[in-house]
């Protein structure tokens, strides 16, 4: 290939009256098209600009989402899958100690008082299971109150004592028009077995 000499490049000559001529052509086109066409062209240009900006935002959002997902995967430590033995151990660790039974019963009495129920009598019976590593402490409470108070007591007791379970409830009303009911509530409190000495 032959080398091109820099002096051989054609020079672009612009008309000396280019700026006034372009201004005149623009005014003439505006008069011919009218303000509606100008507004339409401006709207089309704005729509193209908005579409371009939306595309840029979508690309930025996709990049940020990828970065967040990568950071989340890196931040979450790998935990081994729970096993049956681990679940049983966690259950036993969650149970209160045998020595905590009096505190648990005090909390039960406190919930009863807050619900407007007087506990006048109660039966407590420990139930040991040689195979289980926990003790079932059966609590039978005969109460006399209106239904709403009994219901509030049961719900409050189950929320206050996470290892308390509701075994049964029996309702009896002496007369239909009576507002009070006789209820026999049986709870089971789960605690760890007493440490053997």
TAFEN-V72093 format. One record per residue. RES is the residue in one small letter. OMEGA is omega as a letter, one per 40 degrees, with the letter a starting at -180 (* if undefined). Layout:
# TAFEN-V72093
res: (RES & RES)
omega: (OMEGA & OMEGA)
This chain:
# TAFEN-V72093
res: (x & x & x & x & x & x & x & x & x & x & x & x & x & x & x & x & x & x & x & x & x & x & x & x & x & x & x & x & x & x & x & x & x & x & x & x & x & x & x & x & x & x & x & x & x & x & x & x & x & x & x & x & x & x & x & x & x & x & x & x & x & x & x & x & x & x & x & x & x & x & x & x & x & x & x & x & x & x & x & x & x & x & x & x & x & x & x & x & x & x & x & x & x & x & x & x & x & x & x & x & x & x & x & x & x & x & x & x & x & x & x & x & x & x & x & x & x & x & x & x & x & x & x & x & x & x & x & x & x & x & x & x & x & x & x & x & x & x & x & x & x & x & x & x & x & x & x & x & x & x & x & x & x & x & x & x & x & x & x & x & x & x & x & x & x & x & x & x & x & x & x & x & x & x & x & x & x & x & x & x & x & x & x & x & x & x & x & x & x & x & x & x & x & x & x & x & x)
omega: (a & i & i & i & a & i & a & a & i & i & a & a & i & i & a & a & a & a & i & a & i & i & i & i & a & i & i & i & i & i & a & a & i & a & i & i & i & i & i & i & i & i & i & i & i & i & i & i & i & i & i & i & i & i & i & i & i & i & i & a & i & i & i & i & i & i & i & i & i & i & i & i & a & a & a & i & i & i & i & i & a & i & i & a & i & i & i & i & i & i & a & i & a & a & i & i & i & a & a & a & i & i & i & i & i & i & i & i & i & i & i & i & i & i & i & a & i & i & a & a & i & i & a & a & i & i & a & i & a & a & a & i & i & a & i & a & a & a & i & a & i & a & i & a & i & a & a & i & i & i & i & i & a & a & i & i & a & i & a & a & a & a & i & i & i & a & i & i & i & a & i & i & a & a & a & a & a & i & a & i & i & a & i & a & i & i & i & i & i & i & i & i & i & i & a & a & *)
